[in-house]
Amino acid sequence: MFTRVFVKTAFLFLLFAAPALAQTKLLRFPDVYGDRVVFTYGSDLWTASANGGQAVRLTAHPGMEVFAKFSPDGRWIAFTGQYDGDEQVYVMPSTGGEPKQLTFYPAKGPLTPRWGYDNHVMGWTNDGKSIVFRSQRDSWSLPQSKLYTIAVTGGAAIQLPMPEAGSGDFSADGTKMVYSPRTRDFRTEKRYGGGQANTLYIYDLNSAEAKKISEGVRASRDAMWIGDKIYYNSDRDGKFNLYAYDVSSAKTAQVTTFKDWEVRWASSDDTSRIVYERNGELEILDTKSNKPTKLSITVPDDGVHKRARTINAAQYIQNVALSPKGERILFGARGDIFSAPAEKGGTRNITHSSTAHDKFPRWSPDGSRVAFISDRSGEEEIWTAAQDGMSEPQQLTSGGTAMRYAPEWSGDGKRIAFSDKDGKVYILTLADKKVMQIADSPNGQINDYEWSPKGNYLAFSMNDKPASNNGGFNSVYVYDVNQNKLNRVTDPMFNAQNPTFDPSSDYLYYLSDREFAPQISNIEFNYA
C-alpha cells in the first residue's frame, strides 16, 4: 500500500513539474561570456548558464530592453533600452543592478517594425572602455546609419570613420573592422538579393581602405571577428547559416548546414564560441570543433502571454475579400483567416493556425472554398479550406522558394493564379495540381493579375526592361490559357497597369500615365 501511494505521489509530482521545466521559446538577441548567456525574453533582459537551466531576470521595465552585450571582462552588460520612451544606450552590472544611461541624443522614431531600433548596441571596443552602437542621428534617410562609440563612463559619442555602417566588429588588434554599410535587421531579408542586401567589408581604420569579403548577391550579416577568421550569417544556400572567412587565405567555408530553422542574431565571445537563436531557442557553436549545442533554458515567469485570451483583432485586419453573393467578408488577422457576416451571423475562424501565418484569402467563384497563402509547411504555399471552417485545410502546391502573393481564382473555378517575390506569375490547375510559370518580370514584381470572367485569359502588367538597362515602363500583357501564349497589348511608350476586364470580356480597361506637361510626376523625380 505504501509503495503504491509513493509511486502515485511521485508520478503526480513529475506530472506537475514537467511543464515548469519545459524549454522556453522566443529567446532573442543573445550574447555569451564565460559560463553565462544573456538574452531578451518578453521585452526584458535575462541571464542563464551557458549550459542551460533556469534563467534569472535582469530588467523589468515595461519598455523594450534588447541587444545585450557583455563587456570583454564580463563585468558589464551594455544594451538598448526604452526607459524614457525612446531607445538609448545603457550599461549595467552583469549580475544585475541599476542601469546607467549613456546616450541622450533623441532617437529617430517611433519607427515602424521593419526599421528596428535607433541607438542599437553592437558590442564593445577591445579594451572594454567604450560601447559600439549604431545610430541614425546624422542620417537624412532611414536606411542610412553610422557606427559610434560611447565611453562606459559617459561623455560625447565618437563616430567611427566608415561613411555608412549598419553593423561591425573589431579585429583582435583593433586596427581593422568588419562591417556592413547596410542595416536590414528587421526587414524581409530572407532570399533578398537586391542592392540593399547586407554586404561585408574589412575596413582598415588607419588607411581608410575597404575590402569586400562576402560573396554573391544574398545577405551576409552579423559579422564576428574571432582570431584569424570572420564568422557571419548568410542565406546563400537558401537558409540562414553560419560561414567563416579566413582572413589570411581569403577563402570562405560554410560552418553550419541547417535545412529547417534559420540561424538568427548570432553573437560571439570573441574567442571560441558563437551563440545564436534558432527556432526560438538558443544554441552555442564551438568554433574549434564547429559543433553546435542546444541550450535548454527555462524562464520562470508567470506565463501571462501564453494564457488563452480574447484579443480585439480590429487593428490587424488585412486582405479583405467579399463573397460572390456579398453575404460574407473574408479577411486575415494575426495569422489566421476569418469569415464575418455582412449583416447577420457569426464570425468564423477558417484556419485555426496559431503556428503559421495565413494571408491573402480569396473566395472560390461558387463561394464554397477559400484559397490562401500559408507557411505552415515551412515555405509559403497555396492552400484551400472549406468556407465554414469545419474541415482541415488542404495544401495545393509545394517546393516554394520565395514569398508568394494573392491566389486569384479563375471564373470557372478550375485554376488559381499567383505570383511571387521574384517577379514570376504561375497558374495552378486544380484538377491535377500542376503549376505552370507563365511570366517572369526582369524588373520588379507582378501583383495586379486578374482573370477574365470566363477564365480563359489572365491580364497583368509587367516591366519587361531589365533594371540594368535603366528600366522602363510597365505594359499590360494578356495570357491566353487555351493557346498557352503571352501577348503584350499596350504600347511600351506609356506606363500602364491595373488591367481589368468588363463583364462581357470584350474590353480590357487599365490605368495609364500619359501626362506630358512639364511638372513633377511619379515617373521622374524632377520633371516628366
N, C-alpha and C positions, 0 to 999 in steps of 0.2 A: 504494500500500500504506500509506504513511504517512498519507494523507488518510483512508482507511477506518478505520485504527486510531484516529486522532484523533477522528473523528466518533463511533465506538463508545464511546470513553472519555468524551467529552463527554456522550453520551446517558446512560451509566451514572451519571455524576456528577449529572445532573439528576434521574434516577430516584430516587437515594438522597437527594438534597437536598430533593425535593418534600415528603415527609412532615414534615421538620423545620421547613419554612416554613409549614405549614398553620395556618389560623386556629384558635386555642384556644377551646373553648366553655366555658360555665359561669363566665363572668367576672361577678362580682356586686358590688353596693353601691359603685358608682364615685363619684368626685369629680374635679373638674378645676380646675387653676390654671395659668395661663401656658401653657407648652408641655408640661405633664405631666398625666397622669391617674394616679389611684391606685385600686385595686380589690382585692377579695378573690378568691383562687382557691385551692382546696384548703385552706381554713381559714387561709391566710396572706395577708399584705399584699404586693402587688406594685405597681410603678410602671412606666410606659411613656410614650413620646412621645405627645402629643396628636394626632399624625399616624399613629399605629400603629407597628408594628415589634416588636422583641424586648423583653420585659419584664425587669425587674430585681427580685429578691426583696428585701423589706424585713424580714420576720419569718419565723421558722422554728420557733416553739414548737408543741408538739403540740396545745395548746388552740386555740380559735377567736380570730381577730383580724378584726373586722368593723367596718363603718360608719366608714371612714376619712374625715376631713375636713381639707382644707388650711386653714391659718390665713390671714387676709386678706393677709398679706405673703408667703405661700408658704414660709416658713421651717420651719414645723412641721406635723405631722400628728397630729391627735387621733383616737383610736379606742377601741372597746370590746374588751377583751382578757380572756382566761381564764388568765392566768399562774399564779394561785394557786388555781385551782379554780372560783371563781365569776367573774361578769362585773364588771369595774371599768373606770373611765375612765383611759386612758393618753395620754401625749404623747411624741413622738419627733421628731428632726430629719427633714425631708422627704427628705433624701439618705440616710437610714439612721443607725442608732445605737441606743444602749441606751434602751428605753422607760422613762418615769418614771410611776409610779403616782400618781394624783391623788385618787381616792376610795377610801374604806376601809369605808364602811358596808356590812354584809353584803347581797349581792344576794338578792332573793327567788327561791328556786329550790331544786333544779333544776326548771325548768318544762317542760311538755310542748311539743312543737314549735309548736303553734298559738299559744302565748303569747309566742314570741320570746325576747328577752333583756332583763334588767334593766340599768340604767345604760347605756342606748342613746344614743350620741353623735349629736347633731343638727346641730351646727355650732359657730360661734364668735360672740362679740359683735363688733360692728363695729370696735372698737378693737384687737381681737386679744389682749386681756388675759385673756379668760376663755372657757371652753368651755361650750356649752349641751348638756345631756343630759337624757334622760327617766329617771325613777326611780319605783319603787313603794314607796319607803321609808316614806312617810307614808300609804299606802293600806291600807284594810281589805279590799279586794276586788281580785282580779286585773285586771279590765278598767280599773280606775281608776288613773291615774298623774298625775304633775305634772312640770313642767319646772324645771330648776335650772341655775345657773351655778357653775362652779368655776374659780378663778384658775389660770392656767398655772403659777404659782409654788407652788401648793398652798394649803391652808387649808380653811375650812369652806365647804360648799356653800350657796348662797343660792337660796331658792325664788322663782320668778317668780310674779306675783300671780294668774294665772288659777287658778280653783278646781280645774279638771281640764284636763290638756293631754297629748295624745299625741304632738304634733309642733309645730314652729313655726319661724318665720324673721323676723328683724328687718327693719323698713323701713330705707331708706338713712340717715335722720336718727336712727334708734334710738328714736324716741318711740312707735312702734307695733309690733305683731307680728301676723302672720297665723298662725293656729294652728287645730288641730282638737282638740276635747276628747277624742276617741276614739283608741284605738290598736288597729288590726286588721291589723298589718303581716304577720302570718304565718297569719292565719285565712282561711277561704274567703270572700273579699270580692267576687269576680267576680260581677257582676249582683245583688249583695245590695242590698236596699233597705229593710232594717228599721231599727229605732231605734238600732242600734249602728253604722250606717254612718258613715264619716268625713265630717264637715261642716266647712266652713271659715268662720272669723270673723276680722275685723280687731279687735284689742284695743288700745285706747288706754291706754298704760302710765301716763299722768298722770291721766286722768279715770275709768279703770276701766270705760269703756263698750265694749260689744262690738257689732259689726255683721256679720250673716251675709252672705256674698258668694257662696257656692256655690248651685247651682240643682238642683232635682229631688231624688229620693229615693236615687239611686245615689251611690256613694262619690266623694268629692273629697279627694285626699290629696297628700302630698309637695309642699306649697306652697313656692314660691321667689319672694322679692320682688326683682325686678330693675327698678330705675328707678321708673317710674310704673305698672308692671304687675306683677301677681301671676300667676305660672305655676303650674299644678298638673296633677295626673294624675287622670283620671276615665274611667269606663266607661259614661257616659250614652248613648253610641251603640252599646253592645254590646261594644266593645273598649276597653281602657285606652289613651287617647290624651292628648296634652297640650292644655291650654286656657290662654287668657290673659285675666285680668280687668283691665280698665282702671280704676284707682283713681279717676281724675277723672270719667269718664263712667259708671262703674258698669255697663259693658257687657262681656259675655264673648264671646270668639271662639275657635273651635276652631283649633288650630295644626297638629296632625298628624292624618292620616286613615288610619292603618294599618288594614287589614282582615284581616291574617293574625296576626302576633305582637303581643302586648301590650307597651306601654311599662311598664317596671318600675324602681323605685328611682332616680327622677330626682333630680339634684343640680346646682346651678349654681355658677358662679364669681362670682355677684353682679353681673356686668357685662353680658355678652352671650352667654354660652354655657351650654347645659344638656347634661350627659352622662347617659345612661341605659342600662339593659340592655334588649335586645330579642333574642329567640331565642338567648339565651346569649352574645351578643356585645355590644360597646359601640358606641354611636353618639353623635355630638355634634351638637346643634342650634344653629345660629346664629340668635339671636332677632331680628337685624336683617333677615335675609332669609327666616327660617323654613324654611331648607333643612337637612336632616339629612345628615350624612356618616358612613359606616360606618368603623370603625377595624379594621384587620386586625392583631391582636395575637397574638404567639406567646409562650407561657410555656415557657421551656426547662427543664421538669422531666423526670424520668426515666420519666414515664408509668406509674407503678406502678398507679394507679387505673384506667387504661384497659386493662390487661392482662387477657386472658381468665383467669378463675379460677373455682373452685368455691366457692359460699357456702352455708352452712347456713341454709336458709330457715325453720327451725322456729319462730323467734320472730316471723316475719312472716305466718304463716298466718291467713287470714280467709275469711269467707263459705263455710263448709263445707256440702256437699250430698251426700247418699248416693244412689247409683244406684238405679233402680227395683227391681232384684233384690238389692241390698245387697252387690254384689261389689266395687264400687269407690267411691272417695270423691273428689269434686271440691273444689278449694279455690283461692283466689287467694293469690299470694305475690310480692312485689316486682314487681308489674305484670303478671305472667303468670298463666295458668290452668293448673293441673296436675290430673292424674288419678292417684290412687295406689290400689294394691290393698288390699282389706280384710284379706286374708291372704297370698296368693301372687301373684307377678307383678312387673312393673316399673312404675316411675313414668314418666308421660308428660307432656311439656310440650305442651299443646294449642295454644297461641297463638304462642310464639316471637316476642314483640313487644318488643324492647328499646327501641323508640322510642315506646311507647304504654303507657297504664295500662288494663289489662284487669281487670275485677272483677265481682262478683255472678254467678258461674257457676250455671247451673241445667240439670239433665238434662231431655231430652225424655221423654215418657211411655214410649217404647219403648227408651230408653237409647242410641239411635244418634247423637244430636246433642247439642250443648251450646249453650245461649244465654247470652250475657254482655253486659256493657256495656263499650264501648271508646271511647277518644277518639282513635284513630289517624287519623280523618278530620278532626280539628280540633275537633270537638264530640262530646259523649257520645251514642252511638247504640247500637242493638241489633244485635248480630252473632250468627252461629251458626257452629259448627265441628264437624267430624266428631269423634266421641268418641275416635278413635285418633290424632288429630292429624296424619294423613297428607295432608290436603288444605288448601288455603288457606281461611281464614275468609271468610264472606260477610256483607256489610253488608245489613241489612234495612230500616233507617229512615234518614232524612236530615232536614235542616232543624231539628235540635235547637237550642234556645235556653237551656236550663237543665240543671243536673246531673240525670241520670236514675238511677233506682233499680231494684232487682232485677226482672229479667224472669221472670214466672211462667207456665209452660205450662198450657194447659187440658188436662183429662184426655184429650180426643180428639186432642190434638196439633195442632189446627187454628188455635189462637190463642195469643197471648202478651200478658199484661197487664203494665204497668209504670207507674211514677209518676215525678214529677219534683220538683225543689226548690220549685216554685211551687204545690204542693198539687194538681196535676192528675193524674188517672188516665186511662190510654189502653189501648185494646185494638188489637193488631196482628193482622190476618188474614193468615196466611202464604200463602194461595193467590194473592192479588193484591197483597200487601204494603201494603194500605191501613191507615192509622192513624186511629182514631176516639177522640175525647175523650169520656169518659162521666161525669166528675165534676170539679169544681173547688172545693176547700175554701176558704171565705173566711177561715179561721183555722187556720193550721198545715198540716202535710204529712200525706200518707196513705201509710203503709208496711206496713199489716197486711192487704193484699188477698190473698184465697185463692179458688181455683176450687172449685166443686162437683165430685164425682168424674166426672160425665159432661160437664162443660164447658159446661153451659147456664146457670149462674149464677156471678156473681162477688160475693163478700161482702167488706166492709171497713168500717172505722169512720171517721167524719168529724165535725168540729165545724162545723156549718153556721151558727153565730152569729158575725158579724164581731167581730174584736178591738176595734174602735172602739165596739162596743156591750157592752163588758165581757165579751165572750167567752161561753162556755157549755160544756156537756158534749158529749162525743163520743156519737154514736148509731151503731148498726150499720145499714148500708144493704146492699141486695142488688140487683144489676143483672141484669135478665132479658135474656139475649142474643137470644132469639127475638122478644121483644116490644120490644126496644130501650127499656126502661123502668127507671128507678131508683126503688126503694122504700125508705122508712125502715121498719125492722122492730122497733125498740126505742123505749121511752119516753124522750123528751129530758130527763125529770126526773132520770135517773140516768146516770152516766158509764159507757159501755160500749165495749169494744174487743176486739181479737184474736178475731174470729169464725172458726170452723172447722166444716165440715160433717162429719156422721157418714158412714160408708161407703155408706149407702143413699140419702143426700141428703134423707132425711125430716126430719132435725133439724139445727138450727144452734146450736152451742154458742159461748158468748162469756164474757168476763170482765166483771164489773160492780162498781162501788163503791157499796155500799148500807149503809154504816155510819152510824148516827145518834147514836152515843154521843158525848158532849162530850169529844173528845180531839183531839190533833194528828193531822192526816190529810194525805194527798197532794193534797187539793183546796184546803183553806185553810191558810195559813201559821200561823194561831193556833189556831182551833177550828172544827171541821166543823159 
